[in-house]
Amino acid sequence: MPEIHSTAIVSPAARLADDVKIGPYCVIGEHVALGAGVSLTAHIVIEGRTSIGDGTRIFPFASLGLEPQDLKYKGEASTLIVGRNNTIREYVTMNPGTEGGGMVTTVGDNCLFMVGAHVAHDCQIGNHVIMANNATLAGHVVVEDHALIGGLSAVHQFVRIGRHAMIGGMSGVERDVIPYGQVMGDRARLTGLNIIGMQRRGFTREDIQGLRAAYQHLFSDSGTLHERVNEAAERFGGIVPVDDIISFIRADSSRAICQPKGGNGA
């Protein structure tokens, strides 16, 4: 049987795994599903059509699944899906989707959301993502696996953050960030590659060297970005990180690619 504190308010219709722990003064709505081993410490509100995956831990004053902060939202039955083994710290907020964004917000597995992080409506978050204190995602943002978003950063709606990318603290991100890229600034610019992150995750020296060479070519001043992408695909194709960046740049997006300061942006 779930372990539920006497002060918690839990809807009889909520679906709870047998070993769920719900601490003092939590509020759990009727459409909520909590997987095996989920732990809620205290003073947590989970409402709406929200599912929380196995092993996720949630800390005080987090608010998950309440209606989106979107004036176009009209009460549609949208959802929030949070994966397994996530850590959701104090005052984190996550909103469900909207009709204009596919009706679902998703969070992958093994992510860390530090104090005050915000995931807005229709965001799609991958696995092993870290959002530091008070990092904020606007609606429709895509964050791929292993990305790290620094404290007090803000990501504009519809922006894509590529896998293994790193956003420096206090950055305002208005453009797509390439996989393995590192950006920083009040209007963020590309400052290089997240080499330390790649080394920590076991990328080979050859992959890193190939990526460095491709990066220098992609963001040189010669020709257009389209031409440089095609040239990089021919010269460096088959190197996994380079292929990731080329696929990312070629994908459809409503945002431009974040480039180094002074880049021609063509």
C-alpha positions, 0 to 999 in steps of 0.5 A: 500500500502507498505510504500517505501522510495523514495531512496529504489530500489525495484523490481516490481516483489517482493511480498510485504504485504500491510503494509510493510515498506521499509526505505532509500537505501534498495535493494529488489530483484525480488524473494523476499517476505515480509510478513505482518508487516515486517519493514526494517529500512535502507541500507538493501539488500535482494536478491535471493529466500528469504521470510521474515515472518510476523512481522520481523524487520530488521536493517541497513546493514543486508544482506539476501539471497545473494549467499552462501559462498561455492565454490561448489555453482554453481548458483542453485535456492536455498532459504532462509526462515525466519519465523515470528516476528524475530529481525535481527540486524545490519550487520547480514548475512544469506545465502540460501541453496546449492544443497549439503545441501537440497537447503534451509536455514530456520529460525524459529519464534521469534528469535533474531540475534544480531549485526554481527551474521552469518547464513551460507548455509543450516542451520536449525534454530528453534524458540526462538533462540538467537545469540549474537553479531558476533556469527557465524554458518558454513554450515549445522548447526542445532540449535533447539528451545530456544538455545542461542549462545554467542557472538563471538562464532563459530559453525563448519559445520554439528554440532547440537545444542540441544534445550535449550542449551547455548553456552558460549561466544567466544567458538569454537564448533566442536561437537554436544551439547546436549539439555539443555547442557551448553558448553564453551571454545576455543574448547568447552567442556560440563560444565553442564546444562542450569539450569537457562534457564530451570527455566526461561522457567517454567520447574518443579523442578522434571524435573530439578532434574531428568535431573541432575541425568540423566546427572551425569549418562550419563557423568560418567566414567563407561562403554561406552556412548552407554551403559550409554544412554541405562541405562539412558533411562531405569532409567529416561525415561518419564522425558521430558528433559531426553528423549530429550537428549537421542533422540538427542544422538541416532540420526544420526550425522556426529559429536561426542557429546560434553562431559565434559573435561576429559570425556572418549568420548567412 
